[in-house]
């Protein structure tokens, strides 16, 4: 089986814990399987939850940041701030999806999405493995991608690994998407692939201090659809300035790829969009496929996400990115 790799590493790093925690970093993980997924705790407190079903997919929610507050929007997954925007129902905290896999839409949802393609479902099949061993934890899950007729299109395996490094916390997600049933045609779309909807208070459009900045120095709306090594989405959460950065690794397909990052709060790494990022790109159905996978072939997706206090300079994101690249050499 030949694999085509889009490799970037996904790590969620939490820096600058609250003052009550900073003096006693221990980083002891525990996992609890429940009816709707797995809860990941660190030092007995909630870190995040892997929910097997929220709408048509699995998601991570909530995602707790360095101040002890959730950094992704609650709507429509769970209860959040009454003032949260209730737009884009498919923006479910932290998720994976793509518009245009064998002419099926695994990004939008049936009730509100466009009608270019029929809507598919990413259905959790099973947890292949989950365990914690003190300072590390791991979850491996298999997901089937199904069409509206319940026909299986393809499958993926997601390996989530959790750990700490001093006061830092990290989470790696490695997804292997396999053309298990037939050849796959992956469309040229801006809608995908690894995505976060940031906490509503961080939203640039709300003008509360939210800001987007990328490694090339572009900010806010100017960062959309532009190639960059990393992008940071920063703003206030419960009165404290924090940020979410996503790093891309040079092994990634089309590195440095463009980013689907919007001033209203959407933040997505998308190495497959090309024509779609051009104004007036037209109907997705008129574009040639961006990539094809023969039956049995796979692609690998990895991202590193950093959750930090302050802005990109206070968080030393450029230095951390350089360290990340050095680690992977």
C-alpha positions in Angstrom: 0.0 0.0 0.0 1.4 3.3 -1.1 0.9 6.3 1.2 0.8 10.0 0.2 1.7 12.1 3.2 0.5 15.5 4.3 2.6 15.7 7.4 2.5 18.5 10.0 2.3 17.5 13.7 -0.6 18.4 15.9 0.3 19.4 19.4 -1.8 21.4 21.8 0.7 23.1 24.2 -0.6 24.9 27.3 1.8 27.4 28.7 1.6 29.6 31.8 -0.8 27.7 34.0 -2.8 29.6 36.6 -0.9 30.8 39.6 -2.5 28.1 41.8 -1.1 25.4 39.5 2.2 26.8 38.4 4.0 25.9 41.6 3.0 22.3 41.4 3.2 21.0 37.7 2.8 17.2 37.7 1.0 16.4 34.5 -0.6 13.2 35.6 -3.2 12.1 33.0 -6.3 9.9 33.4 -8.8 8.8 30.9 -12.4 7.9 31.6 -14.6 6.2 28.9 -18.2 7.2 29.0 -21.3 6.6 26.9 -20.6 9.5 24.6 -16.8 9.3 24.4 -13.6 9.7 26.5 -12.8 12.4 29.0 -9.1 13.4 29.3 -8.1 14.9 32.7 -4.8 16.2 33.8 -4.0 16.4 37.5 -7.7 15.5 38.1 -9.0 18.5 36.1 -10.7 18.5 32.7 -8.3 19.0 29.7 -10.7 18.0 26.9 -13.3 15.4 25.8 -13.3 13.2 22.7 -17.0 13.1 21.8 -17.8 10.3 19.4 -20.8 12.1 17.9 -21.6 15.7 17.6 -23.8 16.3 14.5 -22.2 14.2 11.7 -18.7 13.8 13.2 -16.5 13.3 16.2 -15.1 16.5 17.9 -13.0 17.7 20.8 -14.9 19.9 23.2 -14.3 21.7 25.4 -10.6 22.6 24.9 -9.3 24.1 28.1 -6.6 26.8 27.7 -3.8 28.0 29.9 -6.1 30.2 32.1 -8.4 27.3 32.9 -11.1 28.6 30.4 -12.4 27.0 27.3 -10.8 28.5 24.1 -13.2 27.0 21.5 -16.8 28.0 20.9 -19.4 25.9 22.7 -22.2 26.3 20.1 -23.6 23.9 18.9 -21.8 21.2 20.9 -22.8 22.2 24.4 -23.8 25.1 26.6 -21.7 28.2 26.5 -21.9 31.9 26.8 -25.4 33.2 26.1 -23.9 35.9 23.9 -22.1 33.4 21.6 -22.8 33.7 17.9 -25.0 30.8 16.6 -23.8 30.8 13.0 -22.2 28.0 11.0 -23.6 25.0 12.8 -20.9 22.8 11.3 -18.2 24.7 13.3 -18.0 22.3 16.2 -15.1 23.3 18.5 -12.2 21.3 17.1 -13.0 18.9 14.2 -11.8 17.3 10.9 -13.8 17.5 7.7 -13.6 18.3 4.0 -16.0 19.4 1.3 -15.6 17.2 -1.8 -14.6 13.6 -1.2 -16.0 11.6 -4.1 -18.5 14.4 -4.7 -19.8 14.2 -1.1 -19.6 17.0 1.5 -18.1 16.1 4.8 -17.7 19.7 6.0 -21.2 21.2 6.0 -24.3 19.7 7.6 -27.6 18.8 5.9 -29.8 21.4 7.6 -27.8 24.5 6.6 -25.1 23.6 4.1 -24.9 24.4 0.4 -26.4 22.0 -2.1 -23.4 21.5 -4.3 -22.8 18.0 -3.0 -24.9 15.6 -0.9 -23.8 15.6 2.7 -21.8 12.7 4.2 -21.2 11.5 7.8 -18.0 10.7 9.6 -19.2 7.9 11.9 -17.1 6.8 14.9 -16.6 3.0 14.5 -14.5 2.1 17.6 -11.8 3.0 20.0 -8.9 0.7 18.9 -6.9 1.6 22.0 -6.9 4.1 24.9 -4.6 4.2 27.9 -2.9 6.5 30.3 0.4 5.8 32.0 1.1 8.6 34.4 2.6 11.4 32.3 1.2 10.2 29.0 -2.1 9.1 27.5 -3.2 7.8 24.1 -6.5 7.4 22.2 -6.7 5.6 18.9 -10.0 5.7 17.1 -11.3 4.5 13.7 -13.8 6.5 11.8 -15.9 5.5 8.7 -16.8 8.1 6.1 -20.3 7.3 4.9 -22.5 8.7 2.1 -26.2 9.6 2.6 -27.2 6.1 1.5 -25.0 4.6 4.3 -22.5 3.5 1.7 -18.9 3.6 3.1 -16.6 5.8 1.1 -13.4 5.6 3.0 -12.0 5.4 6.6 -9.5 7.0 8.8 -7.6 6.2 12.0 -6.8 9.0 14.4 -4.1 8.6 17.0 -4.3 11.2 19.8 -1.3 11.3 22.2 -1.2 13.5 25.3 1.8 14.5 27.4 3.5 17.2 29.3 6.9 19.0 29.3 7.4 20.8 32.5 4.4 23.2 32.7 3.7 22.7 29.0 1.0 20.3 27.9 0.8 18.8 24.4 -1.5 16.8 22.3 -0.6 15.1 19.0 -3.1 13.9 16.5 -2.1 11.8 13.6 -4.8 10.9 11.1 -4.4 8.4 8.3 -7.1 8.6 5.7 -7.3 5.5 3.5 -9.1 4.9 0.3 -10.4 1.6 1.7 -13.4 1.0 -0.6 -12.6 2.6 -3.9 -10.5 5.3 -5.5 -10.9 8.8 -3.9 -11.3 12.1 -5.7 -10.5 15.0 -3.4 -11.9 18.3 -4.6 -10.3 21.7 -4.7 -12.2 23.4 -1.8 -11.5 26.0 0.8 -13.7 24.1 3.2 -11.4 22.0 5.3 -9.4 20.2 6.7 -8.3 20.4 10.3 -10.4 23.1 12.0 -11.0 25.1 15.1 -13.8 27.6 15.9 -12.2 29.9 18.5 -14.0 31.2 21.5 -16.5 33.9 20.5 -14.7 36.7 22.5 -11.6 36.1 20.4 -13.4 36.8 17.2 -11.7 39.7 15.3 -15.0 41.1 14.0 -16.2 41.6 17.6 -13.4 44.2 18.0 -12.6 43.2 21.6 -8.9 42.7 20.9 -9.1 39.7 18.6 -6.3 39.4 16.1 -5.0 37.1 13.5 -1.3 37.1 12.6 0.8 34.7 10.5 4.5 33.9 10.2 4.8 36.2 7.2 3.5 39.2 9.2 0.1 39.3 7.6 -2.8 40.1 9.9 -6.6 39.7 10.2 -8.4 39.4 6.8 -5.1 39.7 4.9 -4.0 36.3 6.3 -6.9 34.4 4.7 -5.9 32.1 1.8 -2.2 33.0 2.2 0.7 30.5 2.6 2.4 30.6 5.9 4.5 28.4 8.2 2.1 29.1 11.1 -0.9 31.2 12.0 -2.0 32.5 15.4 -5.5 33.5 16.4 -5.4 35.6 19.6 -7.9 37.5 21.8 -9.5 37.8 25.2 -11.1 34.9 27.0 -12.8 35.9 30.3 -10.7 39.1 30.3 -7.3 37.5 29.7 -5.5 37.6 26.4 -4.7 34.1 25.0 -4.0 32.6 21.6 -4.4 29.5 19.5 -1.6 28.9 17.0 -1.3 26.1 14.4 2.1 25.1 13.1 2.7 23.5 9.7 5.7 21.2 9.1 7.8 21.4 5.9 6.9 17.7 5.1 3.3 18.9 4.6 1.8 18.7 1.2 2.2 22.0 -0.7 4.1 23.5 2.2 3.7 26.3 3.1 0.0 25.8 2.2 -2.7 28.5 2.4 -4.9 28.9 5.5 -8.7 29.1 5.7 -8.7 31.5 8.7 -11.6 34.0 9.0 -12.1 37.1 11.1 -15.4 35.8 12.4 -13.6 32.9 14.3 -13.0 30.0 11.9 -9.4 28.7 11.9 -8.5 25.8 9.5 -5.4 24.3 8.0 -6.2 23.3 4.4 -3.4 22.0 2.2 -5.8 21.0 -0.6 -7.4 24.3 -1.5 -6.0 26.1 -4.5 -8.4 27.5 -7.1 -11.0 27.7 -4.3 -9.0 30.5 -2.6 -9.3 32.8 -5.7 -12.1 35.3 -5.7 -14.8 34.3 -8.1 -13.5 30.7 -8.3 -17.0 29.5 -9.4 -18.9 26.3 -8.6 -16.8 23.6 -6.9 -18.3 21.1 -9.3 -16.6 22.8 -12.2 -13.1 22.5 -10.7 -10.8 19.5 -11.5 -10.0 17.2 -8.5 -7.1 18.6 -6.4 -5.8 15.1 -5.6 -6.7 11.5 -6.2 -6.0 8.4 -4.2 -6.2 4.9 -5.7 -7.9 2.2 -3.7 -5.6 1.2 -0.9 -3.6 4.4 -0.8 -3.5 6.7 2.2 -2.7 10.2 3.1 -1.5 11.4 6.6 -2.5 14.6 8.3 -0.7 16.1 11.3 -0.9 19.5 12.9 0.6 21.1 16.0 -1.7 23.5 17.8 -0.3 25.8 20.6 -2.6 27.4 23.2 -0.8 30.2 24.9 -1.1 33.4 26.9 -0.6 36.8 25.4 0.3 37.6 21.7 2.6 35.8 19.3 5.7 37.7 20.7 4.9 37.0 24.3 4.4 33.4 23.5 7.6 33.3 21.5 5.9 31.5 18.6 8.7 32.0 16.1 11.2 30.5 18.5 8.8 27.6 19.3 8.3 27.0 15.7 12.0 26.8 15.1 12.3 24.3 18.0 9.5 22.3 16.6 11.2 22.1 13.2 14.5 21.1 14.8 12.8 18.3 16.8 11.5 16.8 13.5 14.8 16.9 11.6 
